Amino acid sequence: LSDVNSTFEITLELGEDLSFTQTDLAAIKLGNFGKFEIVGDPIFAGNKLTIKVKLNDDTIKTYAQLRAEVEARTSGMDVTVSGIKVSETAEPGKKSVIKGTVTGQMSAIATLDTPLGKRSFHPSFTWTAVQDASGKDSEATNPEAIQATVLVQKADPKPNPEPNPNLSP
């Protein structure tokens, strides 16, 4: 296997009244990505996050390993982003939708030993991810949409004045 090329883009767009509070790599956790890893820094632009991911091709030496790695991802992949907050001016009871996408392509040159000698072929994969049915947002009109609907809750009011636990009666 040679000339392995993979590029994947994950986007997360926050809905109205939501914003990122943490804008670095530490805010992002990938789940079930196997030999795929984040490349470069995440891009936070307003309410949108873009993450680039690629296959760590140092660990893939044969077409069988490549195929197994791709097939292992069909059971679902998760992206968790920490540090999302609701605006203080958000109206309680209002819904806000977080939307995501995952697109990618992967290609390589594979060489097989056959009775007629070595033969090369060029496997190439492209795809757009869809939401797994078990994680479907109940508010989604498209069952394949990667999204989550957030219901704004009324904030717990802070006591005024704030109690001081060090005071004795």
Accessible surface in RSA format (square Angstrom, percent):
REM  Atomic radii and reference values for relative SASA: ProtOr
REM  Chains: A
REM  Algorithm: Lee & Richards
REM  Probe-radius: 1.40
REM  Slices: 20
REM RES _ NUM      All-atoms   Total-Side   Main-Chain    Non-polar    All polar
REM                ABS   REL    ABS   REL    ABS   REL    ABS   REL    ABS   REL
RES LEU A   1    53.97  30.1   0.11   0.1  53.86 135.4   0.49   0.3  53.48 143.9
RES SER A   2    57.35  48.5  50.83  67.8   6.52  15.0  43.83  93.3  13.53  19.0
RES ASP A   3   104.32  73.1  79.02  78.6  25.30  59.8  30.61  72.0  73.71  73.5
RES VAL A   4    27.24  17.9   7.39   6.7  19.85  47.8   7.39   6.4  19.85  53.8
RES ASN A   5    75.84  52.3  72.49  70.1   3.35   8.1  19.83  47.7  56.01  54.1
RES SER A   6    10.07   8.5   1.96   2.6   8.11  18.7   0.00   0.0  10.07  14.1
RES THR A   7    78.59  55.9  75.59  76.6   3.01   7.2  63.68  85.5  14.91  22.5
RES PHE A   8    12.70   6.4   9.09   5.6   3.61   9.4  11.51   7.0   1.18   3.4
RES GLU A   9    59.73  34.3  59.00  44.6   0.73   1.7  11.41  22.1  48.32  39.5
RES ILE A  10     7.23   4.1   6.79   5.1   0.45   1.1   6.79   4.9   0.45   1.2
RES THR A  11    15.01  10.7  13.38  13.6   1.64   3.9   6.63   8.9   8.38  12.7
RES LEU A  12    35.47  19.8  35.26  25.2   0.21   0.5  35.26  24.8   0.21   0.6
RES GLU A  13    80.32  46.1  79.19  59.9   1.12   2.7  12.21  23.6  68.11  55.6
RES LEU A  14     2.24   1.2   0.00   0.0   2.24   5.6   0.16   0.1   2.08   5.6
RES GLY A  15    14.98  18.5   0.00   N/A  14.98  18.5  13.25  36.4   1.73   3.9
RES GLU A  16   118.35  67.9  99.51  75.3  18.84  44.9  47.76  92.4  70.59  57.6
RES ASP A  17    35.93  25.2  20.32  20.2  15.61  36.9   8.11  19.1  27.82  27.7
RES LEU A  18    13.64   7.6   2.35   1.7  11.29  28.4   3.01   2.1  10.63  28.6
RES SER A  19    43.36  36.6  42.81  57.1   0.55   1.3  37.52  79.9   5.85   8.2
RES PHE A  20    24.12  12.1   3.25   2.0  20.87  54.3   3.25   2.0  20.87  59.7
RES THR A  21    80.66  57.4  42.20  42.8  38.46  91.7  38.59  51.8  42.07  63.6
RES GLN A  22    59.17  33.1  55.62  40.6   3.56   8.5  23.21  49.4  35.96  27.3
RES THR A  23    84.50  60.1  59.89  60.7  24.61  58.7  27.54  37.0  56.96  86.1
RES ASP A  24    72.25  50.6  68.73  68.4   3.52   8.3  34.79  81.9  37.46  37.4
RES LEU A  25    81.91  45.6  77.29  55.3   4.62  11.6  77.36  54.3   4.55  12.3
RES ALA A  26    64.04  58.9  45.01  69.5  19.04  43.3  53.65  75.5  10.40  27.5
RES ALA A  27     0.00   0.0   0.00   0.0   0.00   0.0   0.00   0.0   0.00   0.0
RES ILE A  28     9.45   5.4   0.00   0.0   9.45  22.8   0.00   0.0   9.45  25.7
RES LYS A  29   123.30  60.2 120.14  73.7   3.16   7.5  93.73  84.4  29.57  31.5
RES LEU A  30    49.59  27.6  16.26  11.6  33.33  83.8  16.78  11.8  32.80  88.3
RES GLY A  31    25.27  31.2   0.00   N/A  25.27  31.2  24.16  66.3   1.11   2.5
RES ASN A  32    68.15  47.0  45.07  43.6  23.07  55.6  27.95  67.3  40.20  38.9
RES PHE A  33    11.61   5.8   8.47   5.2   3.14   8.2   8.47   5.1   3.14   9.0
RES GLY A  34    51.87  64.0   0.00   N/A  51.87  64.0  22.61  62.1  29.25  65.5
RES LYS A  35    87.07  42.5  78.85  48.4   8.22  19.6  38.72  34.8  48.35  51.5
RES PHE A  36    12.34   6.2   3.40   2.1   8.94  23.3   3.40   2.1   8.94  25.6
RES GLU A  37    72.92  41.9  69.75  52.8   3.17   7.6  27.55  53.3  45.37  37.0
RES ILE A  38    40.48  23.0  16.59  12.4  23.89  57.6  16.59  11.9  23.89  64.8
RES VAL A  39    62.55  41.2  55.69  50.4   6.86  16.5  58.97  51.2   3.57   9.7
RES GLY A  40    54.63  67.4   0.00   N/A  54.63  67.4  40.04 109.9  14.59  32.7
RES ASP A  41   121.46  85.1 103.79 103.3  17.67  41.8  27.29  64.2  94.16  93.9
RES PRO A  42    16.29  11.9   3.05   2.8  13.25  48.2   3.63   3.0  12.66  78.7
RES ILE A  43    97.41  55.4  94.01  70.0   3.40   8.2  97.03  69.9   0.38   1.0
RES PHE A  44    41.95  21.0  12.08   7.5  29.87  77.7  12.08   7.3  29.87  85.5
RES ALA A  45    63.96  58.8  49.44  76.3  14.51  33.0  57.15  80.5   6.81  18.0
RES GLY A  46    74.93  92.4   0.00   N/A  74.93  92.4  47.45 130.2  27.48  61.5
RES ASN A  47    62.08  42.8  57.78  55.8   4.30  10.4  16.38  39.4  45.70  44.2
RES LYS A  48    86.50  42.2  85.71  52.6   0.80   1.9  33.18  29.9  53.32  56.8
RES LEU A  49     0.37   0.2   0.37   0.3   0.00   0.0   0.37   0.3   0.00   0.0
RES THR A  50    21.65  15.4  20.77  21.1   0.88   2.1   8.52  11.4  13.13  19.9
RES ILE A  51     1.23   0.7   1.08   0.8   0.15   0.4   1.23   0.9   0.00   0.0
RES LYS A  52    92.36  45.1  90.80  55.7   1.56   3.7  58.88  53.0  33.48  35.7
RES VAL A  53     2.97   2.0   1.28   1.2   1.69   4.1   1.32   1.1   1.65   4.5
RES LYS A  54    68.00  33.2  68.00  41.7   0.00   0.0  49.58  44.6  18.42  19.6
RES LEU A  55     0.84   0.5   0.05   0.0   0.79   2.0   0.05   0.0   0.79   2.1
RES ASN A  56    39.50  27.2  39.34  38.0   0.16   0.4   2.66   6.4  36.84  35.6
RES ASP A  57    46.54  32.6  40.14  39.9   6.40  15.1   5.86  13.8  40.68  40.6
RES ASP A  58   106.41  74.5  95.44  95.0  10.97  25.9  24.29  57.2  82.12  81.9
RES THR A  59    59.28  42.2  42.81  43.4  16.48  39.3  49.61  66.6   9.68  14.6
RES ILE A  60     4.93   2.8   0.35   0.3   4.58  11.0   0.35   0.3   4.58  12.4
RES LYS A  61   127.12  62.0 116.94  71.8  10.17  24.2  83.99  75.6  43.12  45.9
RES THR A  62    65.10  46.3  62.54  63.4   2.56   6.1  62.54  84.0   2.56   3.9
RES TYR A  63    53.21  24.8  48.17  27.4   5.04  13.1  31.18  23.4  22.03  27.2
RES ALA A  64    72.30  66.5  60.63  93.6  11.67  26.6  65.41  92.1   6.89  18.3
RES GLN A  65    79.83  44.6  72.70  53.1   7.13  17.0  30.71  65.4  49.12  37.3
RES LEU A  66     0.32   0.2   0.32   0.2   0.00   0.0   0.32   0.2   0.00   0.0
RES ARG A  67   123.70  51.9 123.52  63.0   0.19   0.4  28.21  38.6  95.49  57.9
RES ALA A  68    58.61  53.9  49.98  77.1   8.63  19.6  54.71  77.0   3.90  10.3
RES GLU A  69    13.63   7.8  11.41   8.6   2.21   5.3   2.43   4.7  11.19   9.1
RES VAL A  70    24.82  16.3  22.53  20.4   2.29   5.5  23.38  20.3   1.44   3.9
RES GLU A  71    88.84  51.0  82.04  62.1   6.80  16.2  37.75  73.0  51.10  41.7
RES ALA A  72    45.76  42.1  29.00  44.8  16.76  38.1  41.52  58.5   4.24  11.2
RES ARG A  73    33.33  14.0  26.82  13.7   6.51  15.5  10.09  13.8  23.24  14.1
RES THR A  74   118.11  84.0  80.80  81.9  37.31  88.9  68.14  91.5  49.97  75.5
RES SER A  75    93.11  78.7  54.68  73.0  38.43  88.5  56.24 119.8  36.87  51.6
RES GLY A  76    29.02  35.8   0.00   N/A  29.02  35.8  26.84  73.6   2.18   4.9
RES MET A  77    65.56  33.9  36.03  23.8  29.52  70.3  19.65  16.7  45.90  60.8
RES ASP A  78    91.19  63.9  87.50  87.1   3.68   8.7  22.09  52.0  69.10  68.9
RES VAL A  79    52.00  34.2  19.88  18.0  32.12  77.4  19.88  17.3  32.12  87.1
RES THR A  80    78.98  56.2  75.27  76.3   3.71   8.8  52.07  69.9  26.91  40.7
RES VAL A  81    21.32  14.0   2.22   2.0  19.10  46.0   2.22   1.9  19.10  51.8
RES SER A  82    53.27  45.0  45.38  60.6   7.89  18.2  27.62  58.8  25.65  35.9
RES GLY A  83    25.51  31.5   0.00   N/A  25.51  31.5  14.92  40.9  10.59  23.7
RES ILE A  84    60.33  34.3  28.48  21.2  31.85  76.8  28.58  20.6  31.75  86.1
RES LYS A  85   107.26  52.3 103.31  63.4   3.94   9.4  56.09  50.5  51.17  54.5
RES VAL A  86    58.33  38.4  44.09  39.9  14.24  34.3  44.09  38.3  14.24  38.6
RES SER A  87    38.35  32.4  28.73  38.3   9.62  22.2  22.13  47.1  16.22  22.7
RES GLU A  88   175.08 100.5 135.79 102.7  39.29  93.6  59.66 115.4 115.43  94.2
RES THR A  89   123.34  87.7  92.74  94.0  30.60  72.9  82.97 111.4  40.37  61.0
RES ALA A  90    11.35  10.4   0.00   0.0  11.35  25.8   0.64   0.9  10.71  28.4
RES GLU A  91   119.75  68.7 114.76  86.8   4.98  11.9  34.93  67.6  84.81  69.2
RES PRO A  92    72.86  53.1  57.39  52.3  15.47  56.2  57.81  47.7  15.05  93.5
RES GLY A  93    51.49  63.5   0.00   N/A  51.49  63.5  30.48  83.7  21.00  47.0
RES LYS A  94    68.85  33.6  59.81  36.7   9.03  21.5  49.23  44.3  19.61  20.9
RES LYS A  95   108.10  52.7  87.12  53.5  20.98  50.0  55.75  50.2  52.35  55.8
RES SER A  96     4.13   3.5   0.79   1.1   3.34   7.7   4.13   8.8   0.00   0.0
RES VAL A  97    48.67  32.0  41.61  37.7   7.05  17.0  41.61  36.2   7.05  19.1
RES ILE A  98    22.50  12.8  21.76  16.2   0.74   1.8  21.76  15.7   0.74   2.0
RES LYS A  99   119.96  58.5 118.61  72.8   1.35   3.2  61.84  55.7  58.12  61.9
RES GLY A 100    12.05  14.9   0.00   N/A  12.05  14.9   3.89  10.7   8.16  18.3
RES THR A 101    67.07  47.7  64.10  65.0   2.97   7.1  59.06  79.3   8.01  12.1
RES VAL A 102    24.86  16.4  24.80  22.5   0.06   0.1  24.80  21.6   0.06   0.2
RES THR A 103    54.76  38.9  54.38  55.1   0.38   0.9  38.14  51.2  16.62  25.1
RES GLY A 104    11.48  14.2   0.00   N/A  11.48  14.2   6.80  18.7   4.68  10.5
RES GLN A 105    48.35  27.0  48.35  35.3   0.00   0.0  33.26  70.8  15.09  11.4
RES MET A 106     0.07   0.0   0.07   0.0   0.00   0.0   0.07   0.1   0.00   0.0
RES SER A 107    31.90  27.0  31.79  42.4   0.11   0.2  17.06  36.3  14.84  20.8
RES ALA A 108     4.03   3.7   0.00   0.0   4.03   9.2   1.81   2.6   2.22   5.9
RES ILE A 109    50.02  28.5  49.41  36.8   0.62   1.5  49.41  35.6   0.62   1.7
RES ALA A 110     1.77   1.6   1.63   2.5   0.14   0.3   1.77   2.5   0.00   0.0
RES THR A 111    67.22  47.8  42.10  42.7  25.12  59.9  24.61  33.0  42.62  64.4
RES LEU A 112    85.43  47.6  83.92  60.0   1.51   3.8  85.43  60.0   0.00   0.0
RES ASP A 113   115.01  80.6  83.48  83.1  31.53  74.6  37.18  87.5  77.83  77.6
RES THR A 114    46.83  33.3  30.81  31.2  16.02  38.2  34.60  46.5  12.23  18.5
RES PRO A 115   144.65 105.4 100.41  91.5  44.24 160.8 114.27  94.3  30.37 188.8
RES LEU A 116   143.10  79.7 117.79  84.3  25.31  63.6 124.03  87.1  19.07  51.3
RES GLY A 117    34.21  42.2   0.00   N/A  34.21  42.2  32.74  89.8   1.47   3.3
RES LYS A 118   143.53  70.0 121.55  74.6  21.98  52.3  89.32  80.4  54.20  57.7
RES ARG A 119   120.20  50.5 117.39  59.8   2.80   6.7  50.12  68.5  70.07  42.5
RES SER A 120    70.95  60.0  38.72  51.7  32.23  74.2  19.82  42.2  51.13  71.6
RES PHE A 121    68.67  34.4  64.70  40.1   3.97  10.3  68.67  41.6   0.00   0.0
RES HIS A 122   125.46  68.6 102.92  71.5  22.54  57.7  70.20  72.4  55.25  64.3
RES PRO A 123    13.03   9.5   3.72   3.4   9.31  33.8  13.03  10.8   0.00   0.0
RES SER A 124    79.78  67.4  49.90  66.6  29.89  68.8  28.69  61.1  51.09  71.6
RES PHE A 125    54.15  27.1  49.31  30.5   4.84  12.6  54.13  32.8   0.02   0.1
RES THR A 126   105.59  75.1  80.94  82.1  24.65  58.7  48.59  65.3  57.01  86.2
RES TRP A 127    79.01  31.7  64.45  31.2  14.56  34.2  65.27  34.8  13.74  22.3
RES THR A 128    94.88  67.5  74.52  75.5  20.36  48.5  48.87  65.6  46.01  69.5
RES ALA A 129    33.92  31.2  20.56  31.7  13.36  30.4  27.38  38.6   6.54  17.3
RES VAL A 130    82.20  54.1  63.70  57.7  18.51  44.6  63.70  55.3  18.51  50.2
RES GLN A 131    38.96  21.8  29.38  21.5   9.58  22.8   1.93   4.1  37.03  28.1
RES ASP A 132    79.77  55.9  68.61  68.3  11.16  26.4  33.84  79.6  45.93  45.8
RES ALA A 133    90.71  83.4  68.79 106.2  21.92  49.9  71.70 101.0  19.01  50.4
RES SER A 134   110.64  93.5  65.59  87.5  45.05 103.8  55.92 119.1  54.72  76.7
RES GLY A 135    42.07  51.9   0.00   N/A  42.07  51.9  27.04  74.2  15.03  33.7
RES LYS A 136    82.67  40.3  59.64  36.6  23.03  54.8  41.54  37.4  41.13  43.8
RES ASP A 137    15.17  10.6   6.83   6.8   8.33  19.7   9.59  22.6   5.58   5.6
RES SER A 138   105.92  89.5  71.12  94.9  34.80  80.2  53.23 113.3  52.69  73.8
RES GLU A 139    82.29  47.2  60.74  46.0  21.55  51.3  15.23  29.5  67.06  54.8
RES ALA A 140    11.96  11.0   0.17   0.3  11.78  26.8   0.73   1.0  11.23  29.7
RES THR A 141   141.43 100.6 105.49 106.9  35.93  85.6  81.92 110.0  59.51  90.0
RES ASN A 142    80.34  55.4  76.63  74.1   3.71   8.9  25.81  62.1  54.53  52.7
RES PRO A 143    82.13  59.9  78.09  71.2   4.04  14.7  78.09  64.5   4.04  25.1
RES GLU A 144    97.22  55.8  93.42  70.7   3.80   9.0  20.95  40.5  76.27  62.3
RES ALA A 145    26.92  24.7  17.85  27.5   9.07  20.6  26.64  37.5   0.28   0.7
RES ILE A 146    48.47  27.6  42.37  31.6   6.10  14.7  42.37  30.5   6.10  16.5
RES GLN A 147    30.08  16.8  18.73  13.7  11.35  27.0   4.74  10.1  25.34  19.2
RES ALA A 148    49.22  45.3  46.69  72.1   2.52   5.7  48.88  68.8   0.34   0.9
RES THR A 149    35.97  25.6   7.51   7.6  28.45  67.8   7.51  10.1  28.45  43.0
RES VAL A 150    45.42  29.9  41.94  38.0   3.49   8.4  45.42  39.5   0.00   0.0
RES LEU A 151    86.29  48.1  72.75  52.0  13.54  34.0  72.75  51.1  13.54  36.4
RES VAL A 152     6.92   4.6   4.34   3.9   2.59   6.2   5.27   4.6   1.65   4.5
RES GLN A 153   127.91  71.5 109.53  80.0  18.38  43.8  53.60 114.1  74.32  56.4
RES LYS A 154   162.60  79.3 142.86  87.7  19.74  47.0  86.26  77.6  76.34  81.3
RES ALA A 155    82.73  76.1  62.79  96.9  19.94  45.4  72.48 102.1  10.25  27.2
RES ASP A 156   134.47  94.2 113.66 113.1  20.82  49.2  33.00  77.7 101.47 101.2
RES PRO A 157   118.31  86.2  92.47  84.3  25.85  94.0 102.88  84.9  15.43  95.9
RES LYS A 158   165.15  80.6 143.50  88.0  21.65  51.5  91.00  81.9  74.14  79.0
RES PRO A 159    78.87  57.5  63.49  57.9  15.37  55.9  75.83  62.6   3.03  18.9
RES ASN A 160   145.42 100.3 111.11 107.4  34.31  82.6  28.08  67.6 117.34 113.4
RES PRO A 161   117.33  85.5 106.98  97.5  10.34  37.6 109.60  90.5   7.72  48.0
RES GLU A 162   119.68  68.7  98.23  74.3  21.45  51.1  30.25  58.5  89.42  73.0
RES PRO A 163   101.50  74.0  76.94  70.1  24.56  89.3  87.48  72.2  14.02  87.1
RES ASN A 164    77.92  53.7  61.81  59.7  16.11  38.8  18.46  44.4  59.47  57.5
RES PRO A 165   126.52  92.2  88.46  80.6  38.06 138.4 101.66  83.9  24.86 154.5
RES ASN A 166   132.79  91.6 103.60 100.1  29.20  70.3  30.28  72.9 102.52  99.1
RES LEU A 167   134.32  74.8 114.01  81.6  20.31  51.1 114.81  80.6  19.51  52.5
RES SER A 168   101.43  85.7  70.59  94.2  30.84  71.0  37.68  80.2  63.74  89.3
RES PRO A 169   181.43 132.2 108.49  98.9  72.95 265.2 146.81 121.2  34.62 215.2
END  Absolute sums over single chains surface
CHAIN  1 A    11108.9       8561.5       2547.4       6255.3       4853.6
END  Absolute sums over all chains
TOTAL         11108.9       8561.5       2547.4       6255.3       4853.6
